[in-house]
Amino acid sequence: MIRSDRLQRIAEIVMVLGIVALCQPWNLFLHRYGLTIILVGLVTFLFTNWFGAKVVSDDEDAPKGEGHP
C-alpha cells in the first residue's frame, strides 16, 4: 500500500506534468489530454488530503479544545 504522503507527492508531480503537457506545442496527444492529466492529479491530491493519515501531536502542554486561546 502506498503511504498518503508519497501518493500526495506523486499527485503534485502529475499536476506539474499536466501543465507541461498542456503548454508544449510538439505533441498533439499530450496537448489534447493535458487538462485531463491535471484533473487526475488534482482529484488524487484532494483524496489523499481527505482520506490521508491524521497527524497527532505529542505535545502535552497543547490545549485540548478547538483553536488557540
PQR file with spaces between the fields and no chain letter, atoms N, CA, C, O and H, PARSE charges and radii, in Angstrom:
ATOM       1  N    MET     1       0.851   -1.188    0.000 -0.4000 1.5000
ATOM       2  CA   MET     1       0.000    0.000    0.000 -0.0000 2.0000
ATOM       3  C    MET     1       0.886    1.237    0.000  0.5500 1.7000
ATOM       4  O    MET     1       1.879    1.303    0.725 -0.5500 1.4000
ATOM       5  N    ILE     2       0.525    2.200   -0.807 -0.4000 1.5000
ATOM       6  CA   ILE     2       1.293    3.437   -0.895 -0.0000 2.0000
ATOM       7  C    ILE     2       0.852    4.363    0.232  0.5500 1.7000
ATOM       8  O    ILE     2      -0.343    4.540    0.469 -0.5500 1.4000
ATOM       9  H    ILE     2      -0.281    2.147   -1.396  0.4000 1.0000
ATOM      10  N    ARG     3       1.829    4.954    0.928 -0.4000 1.5000
ATOM      11  CA   ARG     3       1.501    5.893    2.001 -0.0000 2.0000
ATOM      12  C    ARG     3       0.911    7.162    1.404  0.5500 1.7000
ATOM      13  O    ARG     3       1.202    7.511    0.260 -0.5500 1.4000
ATOM      14  H    ARG     3       2.800    4.810    0.736  0.4000 1.0000
ATOM      15  N    SER     4       0.084    7.850    2.180 -0.4000 1.5000
ATOM      16  CA   SER     4      -0.633    9.014    1.652 -0.0000 2.0000
ATOM      17  C    SER     4       0.310   10.167    1.324  0.5500 1.7000
ATOM      18  O    SER     4       0.052   10.907    0.375 -0.5500 1.4000
ATOM      19  H    SER     4      -0.152    7.567    3.109  0.4000 1.0000
ATOM      20  N    ASP     5       1.397   10.342    2.082 -0.4000 1.5000
ATOM      21  CA   ASP     5       2.306   11.442    1.764 -0.0000 2.0000
ATOM      22  C    ASP     5       3.050   11.188    0.456  0.5500 1.7000
ATOM      23  O    ASP     5       3.330   12.122   -0.296 -0.5500 1.4000
ATOM      24  H    ASP     5       1.606    9.740    2.853  0.4000 1.0000
ATOM      25  N    ARG     6       3.366    9.927    0.187 -0.4000 1.5000
ATOM      26  CA   ARG     6       4.021    9.605   -1.079 -0.0000 2.0000
ATOM      27  C    ARG     6       3.049    9.762   -2.254  0.5500 1.7000
ATOM      28  O    ARG     6       3.427   10.272   -3.308 -0.5500 1.4000
ATOM      29  H    ARG     6       3.138    9.168    0.797  0.4000 1.0000
ATOM      30  N    LEU     7       1.809    9.326   -2.073 -0.4000 1.5000
ATOM      31  CA   LEU     7       0.806    9.474   -3.119 -0.0000 2.0000
ATOM      32  C    LEU     7       0.482   10.946   -3.371  0.5500 1.7000
ATOM      33  O    LEU     7       0.186   11.336   -4.501 -0.5500 1.4000
ATOM      34  H    LEU     7       1.502    8.912   -1.216  0.4000 1.0000
ATOM      35  N    GLN     8       0.537   11.753   -2.325 -0.4000 1.5000
ATOM      36  CA   GLN     8       0.312   13.187   -2.476 -0.0000 2.0000
ATOM      37  C    GLN     8       1.432   13.812   -3.308  0.5500 1.7000
ATOM      38  O    GLN     8       1.171   14.666   -4.154 -0.5500 1.4000
ATOM      39  H    GLN     8       0.777   11.436   -1.408  0.4000 1.0000
ATOM      40  N    ARG     9       2.665   13.395   -3.075 -0.4000 1.5000
ATOM      41  CA   ARG     9       3.792   13.911   -3.860 -0.0000 2.0000
ATOM      42  C    ARG     9       3.673   13.481   -5.321  0.5500 1.7000
ATOM      43  O    ARG     9       3.977   14.266   -6.220 -0.5500 1.4000
ATOM      44  H    ARG     9       2.877   12.701   -2.387  0.4000 1.0000
ATOM      45  N    ILE    10       3.234   12.241   -5.571 -0.4000 1.5000
ATOM      46  CA   ILE    10       3.033   11.768   -6.935 -0.0000 2.0000
ATOM      47  C    ILE    10       1.941   12.584   -7.617  0.5500 1.7000
ATOM      48  O    ILE    10       2.071   12.921   -8.794 -0.5500 1.4000
ATOM      49  H    ILE    10       2.987   11.604   -4.841  0.4000 1.0000
ATOM      50  N    ALA    11       0.865   12.909   -6.897 -0.4000 1.5000
ATOM      51  CA   ALA    11      -0.215   13.712   -7.467 -0.0000 2.0000
ATOM      52  C    ALA    11       0.275   15.111   -7.831  0.5500 1.7000
ATOM      53  O    ALA    11      -0.139   15.663   -8.851 -0.5500 1.4000
ATOM      54  H    ALA    11       0.760   12.636   -5.941  0.4000 1.0000
ATOM      55  N    GLU    12       1.150   15.691   -7.011 -0.4000 1.5000
ATOM      56  CA   GLU    12       1.716   17.003   -7.335 -0.0000 2.0000
ATOM      57  C    GLU    12       2.552   16.933   -8.610  0.5500 1.7000
ATOM      58  O    GLU    12       2.480   17.830   -9.450 -0.5500 1.4000
ATOM      59  H    GLU    12       1.486   15.243   -6.182  0.4000 1.0000
ATOM      60  N    ILE    13       3.339   15.878   -8.757 -0.4000 1.5000
ATOM      61  CA   ILE    13       4.164   15.718   -9.949 -0.0000 2.0000
ATOM      62  C    ILE    13       3.285   15.525  -11.185  0.5500 1.7000
ATOM      63  O    ILE    13       3.595   16.054  -12.253 -0.5500 1.4000
ATOM      64  H    ILE    13       3.397   15.149   -8.074  0.4000 1.0000
ATOM      65  N    VAL    14       2.196   14.775  -11.048 -0.4000 1.5000
ATOM      66  CA   VAL    14       1.271   14.569  -12.171 -0.0000 2.0000
ATOM      67  C    VAL    14       0.642   15.893  -12.591  0.5500 1.7000
ATOM      68  O    VAL    14       0.477   16.144  -13.785 -0.5500 1.4000
ATOM      69  H    VAL    14       1.944   14.346  -10.180  0.4000 1.0000
ATOM      70  N    MET    15       0.291   16.742  -11.630 -0.4000 1.5000
ATOM      71  CA   MET    15      -0.281   18.045  -11.977 -0.0000 2.0000
ATOM      72  C    MET    15       0.732   18.904  -12.738  0.5500 1.7000
ATOM      73  O    MET    15       0.377   19.561  -13.716 -0.5500 1.4000
ATOM      74  H    MET    15       0.425   16.538  -10.661  0.4000 1.0000
ATOM      75  N    VAL    16       1.975   18.899  -12.296 -0.4000 1.5000
ATOM      76  CA   VAL    16       3.013   19.679  -12.986 -0.0000 2.0000
ATOM      77  C    VAL    16       3.239   19.126  -14.392  0.5500 1.7000
ATOM      78  O    VAL    16       3.375   19.893  -15.345 -0.5500 1.4000
ATOM      79  H    VAL    16       2.263   18.365  -11.502  0.4000 1.0000
ATOM      80  N    LEU    17       3.279   17.809  -14.526 -0.4000 1.5000
ATOM      81  CA   LEU    17       3.440   17.213  -15.855 -0.0000 2.0000
ATOM      82  C    LEU    17       2.252   17.526  -16.758  0.5500 1.7000
ATOM      83  O    LEU    17       2.421   17.668  -17.969 -0.5500 1.4000
ATOM      84  H    LEU    17       3.169   17.186  -13.752  0.4000 1.0000
ATOM      85  N    GLY    18       1.059   17.636  -16.189 -0.4000 1.5000
ATOM      86  CA   GLY    18      -0.111   18.030  -16.978 -0.0000 2.0000
ATOM      87  C    GLY    18       0.006   19.457  -17.485  0.5500 1.7000
ATOM      88  O    GLY    18      -0.396   19.751  -18.611 -0.5500 1.4000
ATOM      89  H    GLY    18       0.922   17.521  -15.205  0.4000 1.0000
ATOM      90  N    ILE    19       0.551   20.343  -16.666 -0.4000 1.5000
ATOM      91  CA   ILE    19       0.764   21.726  -17.112 -0.0000 2.0000
ATOM      92  C    ILE    19       1.800   21.766  -18.221  0.5500 1.7000
ATOM      93  O    ILE    19       1.634   22.489  -19.203 -0.5500 1.4000
ATOM      94  H    ILE    19       0.877   20.104  -15.751  0.4000 1.0000
ATOM      95  N    VAL    20       2.867   20.994  -18.072 -0.4000 1.5000
ATOM      96  CA   VAL    20       3.893   20.934  -19.118 -0.0000 2.0000
ATOM      97  C    VAL    20       3.300   20.362  -20.402  0.5500 1.7000
ATOM      98  O    VAL    20       3.574   20.872  -21.488 -0.5500 1.4000
ATOM      99  H    VAL    20       3.002   20.406  -17.274  0.4000 1.0000
ATOM     100  N    ALA    21       2.489   19.308  -20.290 -0.4000 1.5000
ATOM     101  CA   ALA    21       1.862   18.710  -21.468 -0.0000 2.0000
ATOM     102  C    ALA    21       0.912   19.690  -22.145  0.5500 1.7000
ATOM     103  O    ALA    21       0.797   19.694  -23.371 -0.5500 1.4000
ATOM     104  H    ALA    21       2.267   18.894  -19.407  0.4000 1.0000
ATOM     105  N    LEU    22       0.246   20.503  -21.376 -0.4000 1.5000
ATOM     106  CA   LEU    22      -0.693   21.466  -21.946 -0.0000 2.0000
ATOM     107  C    LEU    22       0.029   22.602  -22.662  0.5500 1.7000
ATOM     108  O    LEU    22      -0.482   23.131  -23.649 -0.5500 1.4000
ATOM     109  H    LEU    22       0.339   20.500  -20.380  0.4000 1.0000
ATOM     110  N    CYS    23       1.194   22.978  -22.183 -0.4000 1.5000
ATOM     111  CA   CYS    23       1.898   24.136  -22.734 -0.0000 2.0000
ATOM     112  C    CYS    23       2.856   23.795  -23.866  0.5500 1.7000
ATOM     113  O    CYS    23       3.298   24.699  -24.576 -0.5500 1.4000
ATOM     114  H    CYS    23       1.609   22.549  -21.381  0.4000 1.0000
ATOM     115  N    GLN    24       3.189   22.536  -24.059 -0.4000 1.5000
ATOM     116  CA   GLN    24       4.150   22.191  -25.110 -0.0000 2.0000
ATOM     117  C    GLN    24       3.429   22.125  -26.458  0.5500 1.7000
ATOM     118  O    GLN    24       2.287   21.670  -26.515 -0.5500 1.4000
ATOM     119  H    GLN    24       2.830   21.802  -23.483  0.4000 1.0000
ATOM     120  N    PRO    25       4.077   22.572  -27.552 -0.5600 1.5000
ATOM     121  CA   PRO    25       3.404   22.616  -28.849  0.2800 2.0000
ATOM     122  C    PRO    25       3.746   21.459  -29.802  0.5500 1.7000
ATOM     123  O    PRO    25       3.267   21.460  -30.935 -0.5500 1.4000
ATOM     124  N    TRP    26       4.556   20.472  -29.387 -0.4000 1.5000
ATOM     125  CA   TRP    26       5.070   19.480  -30.327 -0.0000 2.0000
ATOM     126  C    TRP    26       4.203   18.256  -30.464  0.5500 1.7000
ATOM     127  O    TRP    26       4.103   17.707  -31.560 -0.5500 1.4000
ATOM     128  H    TRP    26       4.946   20.471  -28.466  0.4000 1.0000
ATOM     129  N    ASN    27       3.575   17.808  -29.409 -0.4000 1.5000
ATOM     130  CA   ASN    27       2.821   16.561  -29.432 -0.0000 2.0000
ATOM     131  C    ASN    27       1.343   16.881  -29.214  0.5500 1.7000
ATOM     132  O    ASN    27       0.951   17.365  -28.153 -0.5500 1.4000
ATOM     133  H    ASN    27       3.656   18.255  -28.518  0.4000 1.0000
ATOM     134  N    LEU    28       0.542   16.607  -30.221 -0.4000 1.5000
ATOM     135  CA   LEU    28      -0.885   16.936  -30.135 -0.0000 2.0000
ATOM     136  C    LEU    28      -1.611   16.077  -29.099  0.5500 1.7000
ATOM     137  O    LEU    28      -2.536   16.553  -28.441 -0.5500 1.4000
ATOM     138  H    LEU    28       0.860   16.213  -31.083  0.4000 1.0000
ATOM     139  N    PHE    29      -1.200   14.813  -28.949 -0.4000 1.5000
ATOM     140  CA   PHE    29      -1.831   13.937  -27.960 -0.0000 2.0000
ATOM     141  C    PHE    29      -1.658   14.488  -26.555  0.5500 1.7000
ATOM     142  O    PHE    29      -2.624   14.558  -25.794 -0.5500 1.4000
ATOM     143  H    PHE    29      -0.449   14.426  -29.483  0.4000 1.0000
ATOM     144  N    LEU    30      -0.437   14.883  -26.201 -0.4000 1.5000
ATOM     145  CA   LEU    30      -0.194   15.439  -24.868 -0.0000 2.0000
ATOM     146  C    LEU    30      -0.931   16.759  -24.677  0.5500 1.7000
ATOM     147  O    LEU    30      -1.467   17.026  -23.602 -0.5500 1.4000
ATOM     148  H    LEU    30       0.347   14.826  -26.819  0.4000 1.0000
ATOM     149  N    HIS    31      -0.957   17.586  -25.722 -0.4000 1.5000
ATOM     150  CA   HIS    31      -1.662   18.872  -25.627 -0.0000 2.0000
ATOM     151  C    HIS    31      -3.165   18.653  -25.453  0.5500 1.7000
ATOM     152  O    HIS    31      -3.821   19.380  -24.707 -0.5500 1.4000
ATOM     153  H    HIS    31      -0.521   17.369  -26.596  0.4000 1.0000
ATOM     154  N    ARG    32      -3.700   17.660  -26.138 -0.4000 1.5000
ATOM     155  CA   ARG    32      -5.138   17.391  -26.069 -0.0000 2.0000
ATOM     156  C    ARG    32      -5.554   16.886  -24.692  0.5500 1.7000
ATOM     157  O    ARG    32      -6.628   17.243  -24.209 -0.5500 1.4000
ATOM     158  H    ARG    32      -3.167   17.069  -26.744  0.4000 1.0000
ATOM     159  N    TYR    33      -4.721   16.060  -24.048 -0.4000 1.5000
ATOM     160  CA   TYR    33      -5.084   15.468  -22.770 -0.0000 2.0000
ATOM     161  C    TYR    33      -4.379   16.117  -21.582  0.5500 1.7000
ATOM     162  O    TYR    33      -4.373   15.549  -20.490 -0.5500 1.4000
ATOM     163  H    TYR    33      -3.848   15.770  -24.440  0.4000 1.0000
ATOM     164  N    GLY    34      -3.793   17.284  -21.770 -0.4000 1.5000
ATOM     165  CA   GLY    34      -3.108   17.980  -20.680 -0.0000 2.0000
ATOM     166  C    GLY    34      -4.042   18.357  -19.544  0.5500 1.7000
ATOM     167  O    GLY    34      -3.694   18.198  -18.374 -0.5500 1.4000
ATOM     168  H    GLY    34      -3.798   17.746  -22.657  0.4000 1.0000
ATOM     169  N    LEU    35      -5.215   18.851  -19.875 -0.4000 1.5000
ATOM     170  CA   LEU    35      -6.175   19.229  -18.837 -0.0000 2.0000
ATOM     171  C    LEU    35      -6.682   17.995  -18.080  0.5500 1.7000
ATOM     172  O    LEU    35      -6.895   18.049  -16.869 -0.5500 1.4000
ATOM     173  H    LEU    35      -5.498   18.980  -20.825  0.4000 1.0000
ATOM     174  N    THR    36      -6.871   16.896  -18.794 -0.4000 1.5000
ATOM     175  CA   THR    36      -7.293   15.655  -18.135 -0.0000 2.0000
ATOM     176  C    THR    36      -6.220   15.170  -17.163  0.5500 1.7000
ATOM     177  O    THR    36      -6.541   14.695  -16.074 -0.5500 1.4000
ATOM     178  H    THR    36      -6.698   16.852  -19.778  0.4000 1.0000
ATOM     179  N    ILE    37      -4.956   15.284  -17.546 -0.4000 1.5000
ATOM     180  CA   ILE    37      -3.854   14.891  -16.668 -0.0000 2.0000
ATOM     181  C    ILE    37      -3.834   15.766  -15.424  0.5500 1.7000
ATOM     182  O    ILE    37      -3.628   15.264  -14.319 -0.5500 1.4000
ATOM     183  H    ILE    37      -4.696   15.670  -18.431  0.4000 1.0000
ATOM     184  N    ILE    38      -4.044   17.063  -15.589 -0.4000 1.5000
ATOM     185  CA   ILE    38      -4.082   17.973  -14.447 -0.0000 2.0000
ATOM     186  C    ILE    38      -5.231   17.604  -13.516  0.5500 1.7000
ATOM     187  O    ILE    38      -5.056   17.579  -12.298 -0.5500 1.4000
ATOM     188  H    ILE    38      -4.210   17.471  -16.487  0.4000 1.0000
ATOM     189  N    LEU    39      -6.397   17.319  -14.073 -0.4000 1.5000
ATOM     190  CA   LEU    39      -7.568   16.982  -13.245 -0.0000 2.0000
ATOM     191  C    LEU    39      -7.382   15.665  -12.501  0.5500 1.7000
ATOM     192  O    LEU    39      -7.816   15.543  -11.355 -0.5500 1.4000
ATOM     193  H    LEU    39      -6.539   17.339  -15.063  0.4000 1.0000
ATOM     194  N    VAL    40      -6.747   14.678  -13.126 -0.4000 1.5000
ATOM     195  CA   VAL    40      -6.480   13.413  -12.441 -0.0000 2.0000
ATOM     196  C    VAL    40      -5.542   13.653  -11.258  0.5500 1.7000
ATOM     197  O    VAL    40      -5.756   13.110  -10.173 -0.5500 1.4000
ATOM     198  H    VAL    40      -6.394   14.777  -14.057  0.4000 1.0000
ATOM     199  N    GLY    41      -4.508   14.463  -11.467 -0.4000 1.5000
ATOM     200  CA   GLY    41      -3.600   14.793  -10.365 -0.0000 2.0000
ATOM     201  C    GLY    41      -4.303   15.565   -9.262  0.5500 1.7000
ATOM     202  O    GLY    41      -4.047   15.333   -8.081 -0.5500 1.4000
ATOM     203  H    GLY    41      -4.335   14.904  -12.348  0.4000 1.0000
ATOM     204  N    LEU    42      -5.183   16.478   -9.637 -0.4000 1.5000
ATOM     205  CA   LEU    42      -5.895   17.279   -8.647 -0.0000 2.0000
ATOM     206  C    LEU    42      -6.846   16.423   -7.810  0.5500 1.7000
ATOM     207  O    LEU    42      -6.894   16.564   -6.588 -0.5500 1.4000
ATOM     208  H    LEU    42      -5.390   16.666  -10.597  0.4000 1.0000
ATOM     209  N    VAL    43      -7.596   15.546   -8.458 -0.4000 1.5000
ATOM     210  CA   VAL    43      -8.524   14.679   -7.723 -0.0000 2.0000
ATOM     211  C    VAL    43      -7.752   13.737   -6.798  0.5500 1.7000
ATOM     212  O    VAL    43      -8.174   13.496   -5.667 -0.5500 1.4000
ATOM     213  H    VAL    43      -7.557   15.432   -9.451  0.4000 1.0000
ATOM     214  N    THR    44      -6.631   13.207   -7.270 -0.4000 1.5000
ATOM     215  CA   THR    44      -5.802   12.348   -6.422 -0.0000 2.0000
ATOM     216  C    THR    44      -5.267   13.121   -5.228  0.5500 1.7000
ATOM     217  O    THR    44      -5.251   12.607   -4.109 -0.5500 1.4000
ATOM     218  H    THR    44      -6.288   13.403   -8.189  0.4000 1.0000
ATOM     219  N    PHE    45      -4.828   14.354   -5.461 -0.4000 1.5000
ATOM     220  CA   PHE    45      -4.326   15.197   -4.380 -0.0000 2.0000
ATOM     221  C    PHE    45      -5.422   15.478   -3.346  0.5500 1.7000
ATOM     222  O    PHE    45      -5.171   15.423   -2.142 -0.5500 1.4000
ATOM     223  H    PHE    45      -4.841   14.771   -6.369  0.4000 1.0000
ATOM     224  N    LEU    46      -6.628   15.777   -3.817 -0.4000 1.5000
ATOM     225  CA   LEU    46      -7.735   16.055   -2.896 -0.0000 2.0000
ATOM     226  C    LEU    46      -8.106   14.829   -2.076  0.5500 1.7000
ATOM     227  O    LEU    46      -8.352   14.937   -0.875 -0.5500 1.4000
ATOM     228  H    LEU    46      -6.831   15.822   -4.795  0.4000 1.0000
ATOM     229  N    PHE    47      -8.149   13.664   -2.714 -0.4000 1.5000
ATOM     230  CA   PHE    47      -8.487   12.446   -1.977 -0.0000 2.0000
ATOM     231  C    PHE    47      -7.422   12.062   -0.972  0.5500 1.7000
ATOM     232  O    PHE    47      -7.745   11.565    0.107 -0.5500 1.4000
ATOM     233  H    PHE    47      -7.950   13.577   -3.690  0.4000 1.0000
ATOM     234  N    THR    48      -6.143   12.283   -1.306 -0.4000 1.5000
ATOM     235  CA   THR    48      -5.101   11.946   -0.330 -0.0000 2.0000
ATOM     236  C    THR    48      -5.149   12.893    0.856  0.5500 1.7000
ATOM     237  O    THR    48      -4.834   12.487    1.975 -0.5500 1.4000
ATOM     238  H    THR    48      -5.881   12.687   -2.182  0.4000 1.0000
ATOM     239  N    ASN    49      -5.532   14.131    0.642 -0.4000 1.5000
ATOM     240  CA   ASN    49      -5.686   15.046    1.774 -0.0000 2.0000
ATOM     241  C    ASN    49      -6.914   14.697    2.605  0.5500 1.7000
ATOM     242  O    ASN    49      -6.901   14.834    3.828 -0.5500 1.4000
ATOM     243  H    ASN    49      -5.788   14.460   -0.267  0.4000 1.0000
ATOM     244  N    TRP    50      -7.958   14.252    1.951 -0.4000 1.5000
ATOM     245  CA   TRP    50      -9.202   13.959    2.644 -0.0000 2.0000
ATOM     246  C    TRP    50      -9.121   12.653    3.422  0.5500 1.7000
ATOM     247  O    TRP    50      -9.553   12.583    4.572 -0.5500 1.4000
ATOM     248  H    TRP    50      -7.969   14.140    0.957  0.4000 1.0000
ATOM     249  N    PHE    51      -8.566   11.618    2.796 -0.4000 1.5000
ATOM     250  CA   PHE    51      -8.515   10.295    3.412 -0.0000 2.0000
ATOM     251  C    PHE    51      -7.157    9.964    4.005  0.5500 1.7000
ATOM     252  O    PHE    51      -6.966    8.852    4.498 -0.5500 1.4000
ATOM     253  H    PHE    51      -8.215   11.674    1.861  0.4000 1.0000
ATOM     254  N    GLY    52      -6.211   10.884    3.973 -0.4000 1.5000
ATOM     255  CA   GLY    52      -4.862   10.624    4.458 -0.0000 2.0000
ATOM     256  C    GLY    52      -4.807   10.406    5.958  0.5500 1.7000
ATOM     257  O    GLY    52      -5.790   10.598    6.673 -0.5500 1.4000
ATOM     258  H    GLY    52      -6.366   11.787    3.573  0.4000 1.0000
ATOM     259  N    ALA    53      -3.640   10.003    6.413 -0.4000 1.5000
ATOM     260  CA   ALA    53      -3.441    9.741    7.837 -0.0000 2.0000
ATOM     261  C    ALA    53      -3.504   11.045    8.625  0.5500 1.7000
ATOM     262  O    ALA    53      -3.003   12.079    8.183 -0.5500 1.4000
ATOM     263  H    ALA    53      -2.841    9.847    5.832  0.4000 1.0000
ATOM     264  N    LYS    54      -4.116   10.978    9.777 -0.4000 1.5000
ATOM     265  CA   LYS    54      -4.212   12.148   10.644 -0.0000 2.0000
ATOM     266  C    LYS    54      -2.920   12.295   11.439  0.5500 1.7000
ATOM     267  O    LYS    54      -2.369   11.310   11.929 -0.5500 1.4000
ATOM     268  H    LYS    54      -4.522   10.138   10.136  0.4000 1.0000
ATOM     269  N    VAL    55      -2.446   13.519   11.564 -0.4000 1.5000
ATOM     270  CA   VAL    55      -1.239   13.789   12.325 -0.0000 2.0000
ATOM     271  C    VAL    55      -1.639   14.092   13.764  0.5500 1.7000
ATOM     272  O    VAL    55      -2.436   14.994   14.020 -0.5500 1.4000
ATOM     273  H    VAL    55      -2.894   14.320   11.167  0.4000 1.0000
ATOM     274  N    VAL    56      -1.081   13.331   14.697 -0.4000 1.5000
ATOM     275  CA   VAL    56      -1.381   13.509   16.113 -0.0000 2.0000
ATOM     276  C    VAL    56      -0.145   14.083   16.779  0.5500 1.7000
ATOM     277  O    VAL    56       0.943   13.513   16.691 -0.5500 1.4000
ATOM     278  H    VAL    56      -0.433   12.598   14.489  0.4000 1.0000
ATOM     279  N    SER    57      -0.322   15.221   17.449 -0.4000 1.5000
ATOM     280  CA   SER    57       0.823   15.824   18.127 -0.0000 2.0000
ATOM     281  C    SER    57       1.009   15.193   19.496  0.5500 1.7000
ATOM     282  O    SER    57       0.043   14.812   20.157 -0.5500 1.4000
ATOM     283  H    SER    57      -1.206   15.683   17.521  0.4000 1.0000
ATOM     284  N    ASP    58       2.257   15.090   19.909 -0.4000 1.5000
ATOM     285  CA   ASP    58       2.585   14.505   21.204 -0.0000 2.0000
ATOM     286  C    ASP    58       2.809   15.577   22.264  0.5500 1.7000
ATOM     287  O    ASP    58       3.300   15.283   23.354 -0.5500 1.4000
ATOM     288  H    ASP    58       3.042   15.400   19.372  0.4000 1.0000
ATOM     289  N    ASP    59       2.454   16.807   21.950 -0.4000 1.5000
ATOM     290  CA   ASP    59       2.668   17.919   22.868 -0.0000 2.0000
ATOM     291  C    ASP    59       1.636   17.855   23.993  0.5500 1.7000
ATOM     292  O    ASP    59       0.440   18.019   23.753 -0.5500 1.4000
ATOM     293  H    ASP    59       2.056   17.046   21.065  0.4000 1.0000
ATOM     294  N    GLU    60       2.100   17.617   25.219 -0.4000 1.5000
ATOM     295  CA   GLU    60       1.177   17.503   26.355 -0.0000 2.0000
ATOM     296  C    GLU    60       0.717   18.861   26.860  0.5500 1.7000
ATOM     297  O    GLU    60      -0.311   18.952   27.531 -0.5500 1.4000
ATOM     298  H    GLU    60       3.071   17.484   25.414  0.4000 1.0000
ATOM     299  N    ASP    61       1.466   19.926   26.547 -0.4000 1.5000
ATOM     300  CA   ASP    61       1.108   21.261   27.003 -0.0000 2.0000
ATOM     301  C    ASP    61       0.107   21.941   26.076  0.5500 1.7000
ATOM     302  O    ASP    61      -0.401   23.017   26.392 -0.5500 1.4000
ATOM     303  H    ASP    61       2.301   19.851   26.002  0.4000 1.0000
ATOM     304  N    ALA    62      -0.175   21.326   24.945 -0.4000 1.5000
ATOM     305  CA   ALA    62      -1.094   21.932   23.987 -0.0000 2.0000
ATOM     306  C    ALA    62      -2.516   21.899   24.543  0.5500 1.7000
ATOM     307  O    ALA    62      -2.889   20.941   25.220 -0.5500 1.4000
ATOM     308  H    ALA    62       0.238   20.452   24.688  0.4000 1.0000
ATOM     309  N    PRO    63      -3.311   22.929   24.268 -0.5600 1.5000
ATOM     310  CA   PRO    63      -4.708   22.922   24.732  0.2800 2.0000
ATOM     311  C    PRO    63      -5.494   21.819   24.033  0.5500 1.7000
ATOM     312  O    PRO    63      -5.217   21.489   22.880 -0.5500 1.4000
ATOM     313  N    LYS    64      -6.458   21.261   24.720 -0.4000 1.5000
ATOM     314  CA   LYS    64      -7.244   20.143   24.199 -0.0000 2.0000
ATOM     315  C    LYS    64      -8.445   20.601   23.383  0.5500 1.7000
ATOM     316  O    LYS    64      -9.017   19.798   22.646 -0.5500 1.4000
ATOM     317  H    LYS    64      -6.683   21.530   25.656  0.4000 1.0000
ATOM     318  N    GLY    65      -8.843   21.860   23.490 -0.4000 1.5000
ATOM     319  CA   GLY    65     -10.029   22.350   22.777 -0.0000 2.0000
ATOM     320  C    GLY    65      -9.711   22.758   21.360  0.5500 1.7000
ATOM     321  O    GLY    65      -8.577   22.629   20.899 -0.5500 1.4000
ATOM     322  H    GLY    65      -8.378   22.512   24.089  0.4000 1.0000
ATOM     323  N    GLU    66     -10.725   23.251   20.673 -0.4000 1.5000
ATOM     324  CA   GLU    66     -10.579   23.719   19.309 -0.0000 2.0000
ATOM     325  C    GLU    66      -9.904   25.080   19.283  0.5500 1.7000
ATOM     326  O    GLU    66     -10.162   25.918   20.147 -0.5500 1.4000
ATOM     327  H    GLU    66     -11.646   23.356   21.048  0.4000 1.0000
ATOM     328  N    GLY    67      -9.042   25.305   18.300 -0.4000 1.5000
ATOM     329  CA   GLY    67      -8.433   26.618   18.103 -0.0000 2.0000
ATOM     330  C    GLY    67      -7.390   26.967   19.147  0.5500 1.7000
ATOM     331  O    GLY    67      -6.971   26.126   19.943 -0.5500 1.4000
ATOM     332  H    GLY    67      -8.832   24.624   17.598  0.4000 1.0000
ATOM     333  N    HIS    68      -6.984   28.219   19.126 -0.4000 1.5000
ATOM     334  CA   HIS    68      -5.970   28.736   20.052 -0.0000 2.0000
ATOM     335  C    HIS    68      -6.613   29.670   21.068  0.5500 1.7000
ATOM     336  O    HIS    68      -7.610   30.322   20.759 -0.5500 1.4000
ATOM     337  H    HIS    68      -7.325   28.902   18.480  0.4000 1.0000
ATOM     338  N    PRO    69      -6.062   29.748   22.271 -0.5600 1.5000
ATOM     339  CA   PRO    69      -6.656   30.641   23.278  0.2800 2.0000
ATOM     340  C    PRO    69      -6.432   32.100   22.952  0.5500 1.7000
ATOM     341  O    PRO    69      -6.870   32.974   23.701 -0.5500 1.4000
